[in-house]
Amino acid sequence: MRVLVVGATGLIGSAVCARLRADGHEVVGVARSRSAMQSVDRAITLDIAKATSPEEWEGHLDGVNAVVNCAGVFQQGLVESPKGVHVAGIAALFRACENRGIRRVIHFSAIGVDRGAVSEFSRTKLAGDEVLTASGLDWVILRPSVVLGRSAFGASALIRGLASLPFLPVMPATGPLQVVMMDDVVETVVFYLNPEAPSRTILELAGPRKITFEDVVATYRHWLGWAPARRALLPRWVADLAYWSGDVAGWLGWRPPVRSTAKREMARGAVGDPNPWQASTGLHPRDLSATLEREPSSVQERWFSKLYFLKPVIFIVFALFWIATGLISLGPGFDIGVGLMQRAGTGSLAAPGVIAGALADIAIGLAILYRPTARAGLHAALAISLFYLVAGSILVPELWKEPLGPMMKIWPIMALNLVALAILEER
């Protein structure tokens, strides 16, 4: 079959693409970024939230036999729109499928959206479900609980990061979970892609038992090979600060899983009835502990877990370093900077040179904080560090003998720069 997979770079979408391609299907992937798409035969770059007319989709549906919609946006952000992705964009896709005679559509929603919309994520997911059920398509709506597998993004990455902490954090007001394994989710997609499979059905994909969020973290900690940690209930103000910080990061273009939407969704929990799913497909959902025991963790997993919370620290500290350097140069350090430039023989250009350098430092720091320009900011930081190193060595070589080592400190700065570039990608 030729299958169009929407959201091909996401946690579920990328796993679906890999499995379908391995099974011999032709996969057409749709995502906002072409660079992150893997395991597809043809990649289509499309902003789903802006593709709100059927005509924008129909050109991509030539020869397509089925559609799998894995696209999802957790919370409104700088470039993310839950209403655009979950309702407007996919409504146009569904109409385009009807226009082109494509019957089979498998659509990912979220568990619990029909039991009270506690956030914009839930409300828009449910609205998208209702658009599909009102259509004449042979639809299948899958509502998974928290999906866990070898790949990590969003909540699954957060769990690994929490598992690496010296204590086991207990978030206040969190409901129970029935986590579901990625392999079971992908098997379900494969089952329902069969034209003979049932359609016009809504299924909850939930694991075999209810566990707490901290128990999930503890299970991953054991899998990663670390001793059990003492549990500590986080004060509500600490949790609220984390959610607020995540919201701010979201408006800067980053996609942290800890945001105000997570607070509301975690309070409800993610549980459901897996029996209709089992009865329809014959699948038996796998337990988290048993699944992890089948394949031991690797050093790469432990690296990722320990770097998870270090990543935001690195970017915040690095960005503030450049901003503060520029502000100091414009403020209390201005005369020192001018004197240093005059020692280098710049004469009347000393003051303008200090101002230009300070503004460049501030611009680099702001660029690193803002996700769409972070990579460019890091490259600029590396370039200007090398410039300072070479120019300082040529014009003011005695700086190498300064007891505080201003020239020597450029080397660890550049090393941190390279680390930030290495861990920039989220998926």
Buried (B, 14 or more C-beta within 10 A) or exposed (E): BBBBBBBBBBBBBBBBBBBBBEEEBBBBBBBBEBEBBEBBBEBBEBBBBBBBBBEBBBEBBEEBBBBBBBBBBBBBBBEBBBBBBBBBBBBBBBBBBBEBEBBBBBBBBBBBBBEEBBBBBBBBBBBBBEBBEEBEBBBBBBBBBBBBBBBBBBBBBBBBBBBBBEEBBBBBEBBBBBBBBBBBBBBBBBBBBEEEBEBEBBBBBBBBBBBBBBBBBBBBBBBBEBEEBEEEEBEEEEBBEBBBBBBEBBEBBBBBBBBBBBBBBBBBBBBBEBEEBBEBBEBEBBBBBEBBEEEEBEEEBBEBBBBBBEBBEBBBEBBEBBBEBBBBBBEEBBEEBBEBBBEBEBEEEBBEBBBEBBEBBBBBBBBBBBBEBBBEBBBBBBEBBEEBBEEBEEBBEEBEEEEEEBBEEBEEBBEBBEBBBEBBEBB
